[in-house]
């Protein structure tokens, strides 16, 4: 399984590198690689089996691939691409359906339905609780500004405060170790904005 995943990983990273728009400052190859790494990290904390970890890592790899066609409904497009591409690697229809469920679990607002979906949802937004929050947030702001020139700092601040205030992690690990750090980042952002 490890050798097969490495082949899928290399092929998809190459595809993303070649086809993603340079205007995608947040939904870029680095984000995908980070989500794969975080999904694996959280999965180990949540004691996921190796066969499920394999599917989880593939879902993380494909979760934003729809952006090669555009941002609208990109999760659905990601599933369409996953269904087409993953047959080449010998995955069954059942495995692909599980992967598509995980991809759709990253859609905002998130509503994961099972343990694997909880993990990928948390991996996708784990950055909210890190010291890189400001840097990553700025990348997302730049990306959104590219698509909507009227989007300004004031609107972005409101979007961020609303989003983080209403966001909840889903896995036991992230609830225990990430939630308070995320709220600390929110408090810091509000203080900096108001000063």
Backbone as a ProteinNet text record, in pm:
[ID]
protein_1_A
[PRIMARY]
XXXXXXXXXXXXXXXXXXXXXXXXXXXXXXXXXXXXXXXXXXXXXXXXXXXXXXXXXXXXXXXXXXXXXXXXXXXXXXXXXXXXXXXXXXXXXXXXXXXXXXXXXXXXXXXXXXXXXXXXXXXXXXXXXXXXXXXXXXXXXXXXXXXXXXXXXXXXXXXXXXXXXXXXXXXXXXXXXXXXXXXXXXXXXXXXXXX
[TERTIARY]
81.9	0	85.5	197.2	283	338.7	381.4	436.7	329.4	208.1	98.4	60.2	58.9	28	134.4	260.9	368.8	349.7	307.1	282.5	167.3	57.2	-58	-14.8	56.6	102.7	184.7	284.8	371.8	294.6	205.4	126.2	36.5	-30	-124.8	-52	58	135.3	186	230.9	274	158.4	41.4	-76.8	-116.6	-120.7	-155.3	-52.6	73.7	180.2	165.6	124.4	112.8	-15.4	-125	-256.2	-318.9	-275.8	-337.8	-295.8	-390.3	-363.1	-265.3	-171.3	-80	-151.8	-277.7	-355.5	-406.6	-397.8	-442.9	-330.3	-331.9	-226.4	-248.9	-376.2	-410.3	-434.8	-522.6	-555.1	-448.5	-328.2	-212.2	-156.8	-49.1	12.4	57.2	114.6	161.8	48	-70.1	-185.8	-222.8	-227.3	-262.9	-163.9	-35.9	67.2	50.5	22.1	3.5	-117.1	-225.9	-346	-320.1	-244.8	-207.5	-128.4	-30.5	52.8	-29.5	-117.9	-199.6	-301.8	-357.2	-452.7	-383.9	-261.8	-187.1	-155.3	-115.2	-81.1	-202.9	-315.3	-436.4	-486	-477	-521.8	-444.8	-316.9	-236.7	-281.3	-312.6	-363	-499.1	-576.5	-711.2	-711.4	-591	-573	-650.8	-627.3	-691.9	-612	-679.8	-613.7	-535.2	-439.6	-356.1	-437.6	-538.2	-620.4	-704.6	-756.6	-831.7	-739.9	-618.6	-522	-486.8	-473.2	-446.1	-554.1	-680.3	-791.9	-796.1	-769.2	-769.1	-663.4	-543.5	-436.3	-469	-532.3	-572.6	-678.9	-776	-880.1	-817.9	-721.3	-654.1	-581.7	-522.6	-450.9	-544.4	-666.3	-763.3	-861.6	-858.7	-970.2	-990	-884.9	-897.5	-858.6	-847.4	-803.1	-902.1	-1027	-1128.1	-1092.1	-1002.8	-958.6	-886.3	-842.5	-779.4	-883.1	-1011.9	-1119.3	-1187	-1169.8	-1228.1	-1276	-1300.5	-1337.5	-1482.6	-1572.6	-1714.8	-1737.5	-1804.1	-1837.5	-1714.8	-1599.7	-1476.4	-1472.6	-1545.4	-1547.3	-1614.7	-1726.3	-1793.6	-1702.5	-1634.1	-1540.3	-1425.6	-1380	-1273.5	-1317.5	-1442.7	-1496.1	-1502.3	-1545.8	-1553.8	-1415.2	-1316.1	-1178.9	-1126.3	-1154.8	-1110.6	-1169.9	-1298.5	-1363.1	-1295.8	-1260.4	-1197.1	-1053.5	-976.9	-833.9	-803.7	-880.8	-845.3	-868.8	-953.4	-970.4	-837.3	-754.5	-624.5	-531.8	-556.6	-469.1	-528.9	-635.7	-693.4	-780.1	-828.2	-918	-1058.2	-1128.6	-1264.1	-1365	-1484.7	-1592.4	-1622.6	-1620.3	-1649.3	-1543.5	-1417.4	-1310.3	-1323.6	-1355.9	-1370.4	-1488.3	-1595.3	-1710.3	-1672.2	-1593.1	-1545.7	-1459.5	-1372.6	-1285.3	-1369.9	-1470.3	-1556.4	-1633.1	-1674.1	-1738.8	-1646.1	-1519	-1421.5	-1398.1	-1387.5	-1369.1	-1485.4	-1607.7	-1725.2	-1731.7	-1668.3	-1666.6	-1582.8	-1501.2	-1421.5	-1499.3	-1616.4	-1697.9	-1744.9	-1739.9	-1781	-1928.5	-2014.6	-1983.4	-1964.5	-1867.8	-1834.9	-1943.3	-1972.8	-2064.9	-2021.9	-1904.2	-1855.9	-1948.3	-1954.4	-2050.3	-1986.2	-1852.9	-1787.8	-1644.5	-1574.5	-1441.1	-1343.5	-1339.7	-1246.6	-1282.2	-1409.7	-1453.5	-1420.9	-1433.4	-1394.5	-1246.7	-1165.3	-1019.9	-983.5	-1036.2	-998.1	-1052.9	-1171.4	-1227.4	-1134.9	-1086.8	-996.7	-860	-809.2	-679.1	-683.2	-795	-809.2	-805	-855.3	-861.1	-772.7	-681.9	-592.9	-510.8	-479	-395.9	-455.3	-587.9	-652	-593.2	-534.3	-484.3	-332.1	-266.4	-120.3	-60.1	71.2	143.3	149.5	116.1	115.8	-20.3	-110.6	-245.8	-245.9	-173.7	-175.7	-123.6	-15.7	44.4	-51.8	-110.9	-202.8	-330.1	-378.4	-496.6	-472.9	-353.6	-318.2	-319.1	-273.9	-276	-420.2	-508.7	-649.4	-711.8	-678.4	-728.8	-685.4	-558.7	-508.1	-581.3	-605.1	-676.6	-819.7	-889.1	-1026.9	-1032.3	-933.9	-926.4	-906.9	-835.4	-814.4	-948.5	-1036.6	-1165.3	-1272.3	-1249.7	-1347.5	-1273.3	-1253	-1173.6	-1238	-1368.3	-1438.2	-1418.6	-1362.3	-1339.5	-1224.6	-1250.7	-1148.2	-1117.6	-1024.2	-979.6	-1092.8	-1179.2	-1289.3	-1382.4	-1417.2	-1503	-1432.2	-1302.9	-1224.3	-1219.8	-1200.8	-1199.8	-1332.6	-1442.7	-1574.5	-1594.2	-1556.1	-1567.5	-1487.3	-1363.8	-1276.8	-1332.6	-1377.4	-1432	-1554.7	-1645	-1765.7	-1728.9	-1637.4	-1600.7	-1536.3	-1435.4	-1363.7	-1452.3	-1534.7	-1625	-1721.7	-1762.3	-1861.1	-1798.9	-1670.3	-1604	-1580.4	-1596.7	-1563.9	-1485.6	-1381.9	-1310.7	-1396.5	-1367.1	-1452.2	-1385.5	-1253.6	-1185.4	-1156.3	-1144.4	-1110.4	-976.3	-880.1	-746.6	-753.2	-819	-822.8	-908	-1013.8	-1094	-1008.3	-924.6	-844.6	-724.1	-656.9	-529	-529.3	-633.5	-632.6	-735.1	-846.2	-957	-912.5	-844.9	-807	-703.6	-615.5	-515.3	-582.6	-683	-758.7	-825.3	-886.2	-954	-853.6	-733.9	-628.4	-589.7	-582.7	-554.2	-665.3	-788.3	-902.1	-890.3	-861.9	-848.3	-734.9	-623.6	-509	-546.9	-618.3	-658.8	-751.7	-845.2	-939.2	-863.2	-771.7	-692.7	-608.5	-545.5	-462.6	-548.1	-663.7	-752.8	-803	-832.2	-888.7	-784.8	-656.9	-554	-503.5
-121.1	0	126.5	123.1	242.3	277.8	176.6	201.9	256.5	200.4	248.5	391.5	422.5	559.6	655.6	617.3	704.5	737.5	640.3	663.1	762.1	740.8	832.5	972.2	978.6	1106.7	1184.1	1119.1	1186.5	1232.2	1147	1183	1303.3	1303.5	1410.9	1541	1533.7	1655.3	1715.5	1631.1	1680.2	1746.4	1683	1737.3	1872.8	1880.2	2006.5	2115.3	2079	2176.1	2232.3	2147.6	2189.1	2265.9	2231.4	2282.7	2387.7	2397.3	2496.5	2637.3	2729.6	2869.5	2929.5	3013.8	3080.4	3179.7	3214	3304.3	3233.6	3101.5	3026	3025.3	3125.7	3140	3047.2	3013.6	2925.2	2782.9	2767.7	2635.5	2592.2	2574.9	2546.1	2407.4	2369.6	2238.5	2226.6	2333.3	2327.8	2297.8	2355.7	2328.2	2180.5	2126.2	1984.2	1895.3	1922.1	1841.6	1852.5	1972.4	1993.8	1914.2	1914.7	1842.1	1691.4	1640.6	1498.1	1467.2	1551.5	1529.4	1537.4	1637.4	1652.6	1539.9	1496.3	1384.4	1259.6	1236.2	1120.6	1136.8	1256.3	1283.1	1262.6	1323.7	1311.3	1167.1	1100.5	960.4	871	896.7	816.9	843.8	968.5	1002.5	937.3	921.4	863.3	711.8	654.2	509.1	448.4	504.8	458.4	341.5	241.6	125.4	166.6	83.5	116.3	121.9	36.3	38.3	166.2	210.9	336.4	457.4	448.7	557.4	576.8	468.2	472.3	552.4	523	594.1	740.7	763.8	900.3	987	933.8	1009.5	1038.2	943.2	966.1	1076	1070.6	1174.4	1311.8	1320.5	1447.6	1497.6	1406.5	1441	1497.1	1444.8	1484.2	1592.3	1632.1	1710.7	1845.6	1905.9	2035.3	2028.1	1909	1896.2	1961.2	1975.3	2041.5	2183.4	2246.2	2382.7	2391.6	2280.1	2287.5	2324.3	2303.3	2343.8	2473.1	2510.3	2634.6	2619.9	2733.8	2728.8	2688.7	2709.9	2680.1	2530.1	2494.5	2353.7	2263.1	2311.3	2237.5	2099.6	2082.1	1949.4	1847.3	1886.6	1795.8	1764.4	1866.6	1846.1	1755.8	1773	1687.4	1541.3	1516.2	1379.3	1323.6	1405	1361.8	1321.9	1404.4	1375.3	1250.5	1239	1122.3	993.5	996.2	877.2	835.9	934.6	906.2	856.9	926.4	897.2	772.3	749.5	642.6	502.3	491.9	361	312.6	406.8	373.2	305.4	330	276.8	153.5	103.4	-21.2	-8.5	111.9	124.6	79.8	17.2	-32.4	82.5	57.5	157.8	194.1	93.6	116.6	207.9	182.4	266.4	409.8	423.2	556.1	630.3	558.9	622.2	673.6	596.1	639.2	764.5	765.4	880.3	1003.2	986.5	1100	1152.9	1064.5	1108.9	1197.9	1160.2	1241.9	1375.9	1374.4	1500.4	1595.1	1543.9	1628.1	1677.8	1605.6	1646.4	1772.7	1810.7	1933.1	2056.3	2034.4	2146.7	2231.2	2363.3	2456.8	2492.4	2486.6	2444.2	2292.3	2252.2	2110.3	2033.1	1912.9	1823.6	1678.7	1644.3	1507	1406.9	1285.6	1185.4	1065.4	1054.3	939.2	976.4	881.8	909.6	960.3	895	937.7	1077.7	1103.9	1237.2	1342.7	1306.6	1398.6	1435.5	1335.2	1357.3	1449.9	1424.1	1508.7	1650.5	1662.3	1796.2	1874	1809.1	1875.8	1904.1	1811	1830.6	1951.6	1970.1	2079.8	2216.4	2223.9	2353.3	2357	2262.9	2256.1	2383.7	2448.6	2569	2679.3	2676.7	2778.5	2781.9	2670.1	2658.7	2663.9	2711.4	2708.4	2848.6	2852.2	2979.5	3034.8	2952.9	2998.5	3053.7	3065.2	3109.6	3241.1	3340.6	3472.4	3463.4	3390.2	3374.6	3304.2	3196.9	3119.8	3199.8	3268.8	3353.8	3461.2	3518.1	3620.2	3561.7	3438.4	3372	3354.2	3316	3299.5	3434	3537.4	3671.7	3715.1	3697.6	3734.6	3658.3	3531.3	3449.1	3500.4	3527.2	3576.3	3713.4	3797.2	3930.3	3918.8	3817.4	3798.4	3776.1	3700.2	3667.3	3773.1	3861	3964.9	4090	4182.2	4303.5	4392.7	4377.6	4459.3	4404.6	4287.6	4225.1	4298.6	4357.1	4436.7	4380.7	4444.8	4398.1	4395.3	4495.2	4500.1	4379.2	4350.1	4233.7	4104.9	4097.8	3978.5	3955.9	4061.8	4050.5	3993.1	4046.8	3998.7	3851.7	3815.2	3675.8	3583.8	3625.6	3543.6	3527.4	3637.3	3630.2	3539	3557.6	3473.5	3326.8	3302.9	3165.6	3094.5	3157.3	3091.7	3078.6	3177.2	3170.4	3053.6	3020.9	2913.9	2778.7	2778.2	2652.7	2565.8	2434.5	2338.1	2223.6	2180.8	2060.6	1938.2	1829.1	1710.5	1590.9	1579.4	1464.9	1492.4	1385.3	1400	1470.5	1434.7	1494.7	1646.4	1691	1835.1	1910.2	1847.7	1912.8	1938.1	1839.4	1849	1940.9	1934.7	2003.9	2124.5	2143.1	2249.5	2360.2	2324.1	2420.3	2546.7	2531.7	2649.7	2733.8	2669.5	2744.6	2825.2	2766	2837	2960.7	2945.6	3058.1	3165.8	3122.5	3218.7	3299.4	3233.5	3304	3403.3	3364.9	3454.6	3578.7	3556.7	3668.6	3762.2	3704.8	3784.7	3866.8	3804.4	3874.7	3991.5	3970.2	4077.1	4190.4	4157	4259.7	4342.9	4273.6	4345.3	4433.3	4384.9	4461.6	4587.4	4573.1	4685.7	4785.8	4748.3	4840.5	4936.3
0	0	0	72	79.5	-57.8	-132.7	-266.9	-359.5	-348.3	-432.6	-396.3	-266.2	-226.5	-278.3	-269.4	-318.7	-466.3	-544.7	-688.2	-706.5	-635.2	-643	-598.3	-486.6	-430.5	-533.7	-590.4	-687.9	-810.2	-859.7	-978.2	-950.6	-835.7	-806	-771.4	-698.8	-670.7	-802.3	-894.9	-1027.6	-1101.3	-1096.7	-1164.4	-1104.4	-972.5	-905.9	-938.2	-936.6	-966.2	-1107.2	-1199.6	-1339.6	-1368.5	-1299.2	-1340.7	-1249.7	-1123.7	-1035.2	-1076.1	-1069.4	-1102.3	-1001.7	-1048.2	-954.8	-862.7	-894.2	-808.7	-683.1	-681.7	-564.8	-461.1	-375.9	-274.8	-155.3	-130	-18.3	-67.9	-166.7	-220.1	-321.1	-270.2	-353.5	-317.5	-384.5	-359.6	-213.6	-158	-18.8	77.8	51.8	137.9	130.6	10.6	-5.9	68.7	52.2	120.1	272.2	320.7	464.8	516.4	440.5	483.8	485	388.6	389.8	517.2	547.4	667.3	795.3	804	924.4	937.9	825.9	830.1	885.9	840.8	890.4	1039.5	1079.1	1219.1	1310.3	1272.7	1355.1	1355.4	1240.8	1230.9	1328.1	1342.9	1436.8	1579.9	1611.7	1744.9	1770.6	1661.2	1672.1	1649.7	1633.7	1620.4	1502.1	1384.8	1261.9	1203.6	1150	1089.7	965.3	926	809.8	681.1	667.9	545.5	538.2	650.9	653.4	637.8	693.5	678.6	530.9	457.9	314.1	241.3	269.2	205.4	249.3	376.7	431	362.2	346.2	281.8	135.4	68.4	-70.9	-76.6	15.1	19	42.6	133.4	160.4	35.3	-37.1	-160.2	-266.6	-271.1	-373.6	-327	-199.6	-146	-214.8	-268.4	-337.6	-484.7	-539.5	-678.7	-775.8	-732.7	-815.6	-853.4	-776.6	-807.9	-942.2	-996.8	-1129.5	-1235.1	-1203	-1293.6	-1248.6	-1122.6	-1072.2	-929.2	-860.2	-718.5	-690.4	-785.8	-761.5	-742.5	-633	-606	-622.4	-577	-604.6	-538.2	-428.2	-365.6	-457.3	-520.2	-614.4	-732.3	-781.5	-892.5	-848.1	-725	-671.3	-670.7	-631.9	-632.1	-773.7	-866.5	-1006.3	-1057.3	-1027.8	-1070	-998.3	-868.5	-791.7	-850.1	-882	-940	-1070.3	-1150	-1279	-1260.1	-1176.8	-1164.2	-1081.8	-975.7	-882.1	-937.8	-1040.4	-1105.9	-1162.9	-1208.3	-1268.4	-1167.4	-1039.6	-935.4	-866	-921.6	-870.7	-747.2	-716.6	-602.4	-641.9	-548.8	-575.6	-570.5	-622.6	-615.7	-470.9	-383.7	-242.4	-178.7	-209.8	-156.7	-207.7	-334.9	-394.3	-332.4	-300.1	-234.6	-94.9	-22.8	109.8	95.1	-4.9	-31.4	-66	-150.2	-186.5	-65.4	22.7	147.2	228	232.7	306.7	237	105.1	31.4	60.5	54.8	78.5	222.9	314.6	455.9	478.3	378.5	392	345.8	289.9	242	360.6	342.8	448.7	429.9	531.5	667.8	675.2	752.3	760.9	835.7	783.2	856.2	835.5	890.3	875.6	944	887.9	936.1	1006	999.4	1062.6	1101.9	1159.3	1213.8	1107.2	990.4	885.2	834.6	819.9	776.5	882.3	1010.2	1117.6	1106.6	1077.5	1071.9	956.4	837.2	723.5	740.5	798.2	823.4	917.1	1022.2	1116.6	1054.2	974.3	909.6	816.2	747.8	651.4	719.2	842.4	913.1	1038.2	1048.1	1163.4	1178.8	1066.6	1069.6	1157.5	1179.1	1262.2	1402.8	1444.8	1582.3	1590.3	1484.4	1482.8	1485.3	1503.1	1500	1357.5	1258.1	1118.1	1076.1	1170.6	1137.4	1058.4	1106.6	1040.5	897.5	879.2	745.4	649.5	695.5	610.6	584.7	685.9	671.6	565.3	565.4	466	324	309	178.1	129.3	221.3	184.8	148.9	223.3	193.1	53.2	20.3	-112.4	-222.8	-197.9	-296.5	-316.5	-207.6	-216.1	-283.3	-254.2	-317.9	-468.8	-511.1	-655.5	-725.6	-661.2	-722.4	-696.8	-597.1	-563.5	-517.2	-609.4	-580.9	-474.6	-452.9	-351.9	-210.2	-200.6	-70.2	-1	117.3	185.3	324.8	390.8	522.9	625.5	620.6	716.7	698.7	572.5	545.3	584.7	554.7	587.4	737.9	815.3	961.1	1011.2	959.6	1001.3	964.5	842.7	797	889.7	920.7	1004.7	1145.9	1204.7	1340.8	1344.1	1249	1243.3	1222.2	1128.5	1095.2	1213.7	1273	1383	1506.9	1532.3	1648.7	1637.3	1515.2	1494.1	1460.5	1431.9	1396.2	1519.9	1501.4	1605.8	1544.3	1614.5	1571	1600.4	1530.4	1537.8	1606.5	1594.8	1655.4	1802.2	1878.6	2020.4	2036	1951.3	1960.7	1941.6	1835.7	1808.7	1910	1956.9	2061.5	2185.3	2216.5	2338.6	2323.9	2207.7	2194.4	2100.2	2023.6	1922.8	1948.2	2009	2025	2099	2212.6	2291.2	2217.1	2139.8	2062.8	1951.7	1891.3	1787.3	1847.2	1965	2028.1	2072.3	2106	2139.9	2014.7	1900.6	1774.3	1741.2	1766.5	1742.9	1831.4	1957.4	2052.3	2009.5	1968.4	1922.8	1799.9	1705.9	1583.9	1618.5	1707.5	1747.3	1815.4	1903	1972.8	1876.4	1780.3	1681.7	1591.4	1554.5	1467.3	1537.7	1665.7	1743.1	1791.4	1784.5	1835.9	1729.1
[MASK]
+++++++++++++++++++++++++++++++++++++++++++++++++++++++++++++++++++++++++++++++++++++++++++++++++++++++++++++++++++++++++++++++++++++++++++++++++++++++++++++++++++++++++++++++++++++++++++++++++++

